[in-house]
């Protein structure tokens, strides 16, 4: 008769794991319970290199994204073709950040602004930036992150990410400026040599003319 096999022992979960599972459950419930709001965003394209362009994000708990987008098109006609709208979870405190490798980006509140705002419950909240493309090129990326801030105990904010491509056109002034920046030593050296040759030619001509 074969000996009976012992039943497998199932290790009990640690109190730390139980606590973490409960925290994640509370996080999911909190995010699920967030109110929905509308947003509109105005990524421009095409634009010219070195040109200063305003970019805006609106979030409103009481309006649909399509309605916000139509209002934004009137406020930012230069970007009307690219203005978009949609829906997003809304919380009383949110952060918006805009980045792009080939752009200088400054929030209207200043370089030290961390993007966090207390949102209005009855109207739109606006984030605005000024962007300056630093070089020409197609499909240059703007990266917008909109975060719904959560209670500290529930961990990192909920994120909505919008990546948009921007075409940046070159200008004659940019070409001239960057050609000079790259080759100014060679240009000055060439001008110096040409000027020296002109002086020598003038001197020989003068002395030659005086001797006849």
Residue, then its C-alpha position, 0 to 999 in steps of 0.5 A: x500500500x502506497x503511503x498517502x501524499x501530503x497536501x501541498x502547503x500554500x504559503x500565506x501572503x505576507x502582511x506587506x503584500x496584503x497591504x499593497x494589494x489593498x492600496x492598489x484596490x483603493x487606487x483603482x477605486x479612486x481613479x474609477x470614481x474620478x469625474x470626467x471632463x473635457x479637454x482641448x489642446x492646440x499643437x501647431x503645425x507647420x511653423x517656422x524655425x525660431x518662431x515663438x508660438x503659443x500653445x494651450x491646454x484647456x480642461x473643463x469639468x462641465x463641457x465636452x471636448x468638442x465644444x472646448x475645441x471650437x472655442x479654442x479655435x477662435x482663441x488660437x486661430x493660428x493653430x485652428x487646423x490642429x486644435x483637438x478635443x476629447x474627454x479626460x478624467x478630472x480631479x480638483x488638482x492636476x498637472x500638465x507638462x509640455x516637453x520636446x527635444x527640439x523646442x525651447x518651451x516656457x510656461x507663462x508662469x515661468x521656468x520654475x512652474x511645476x505644472x500643478x494647478x487647482x482646477x475650477x469646478x465650474x469653468x475651464x482651467x488653462x495651461x499656456x506655453x510659448x514654444x520656439x523650434x530650435x531647428x527645422x525638420x519634419x515630425x518633431x515631437x511635442x510630448x504633453x502629459x496631463x496628470x490627475x493628482x491622487x492622495x499621496x497614499x495612493x501613489x503616482x498620479x493618473x496620466x493621460x499622454x498626448x504625443x503630437x508631431x510638428x513640422x518645422x520649416x526653415x527660413x532664409x534668416x535661419x540659414x544665413x545666421x547658422x551659416x555665419x555661426x558655423x563658418x565665420x572664421x573661414x569667412x573672415x579669413x577669406x575676407x582678410x586675404x581678399x582685402x590684403x590682396x586688394x591693398x597689395x594690388x592698389x599699392x603696386x598700381x600706385x607705385x607703378x603709376x608714379x614711376x612712369 
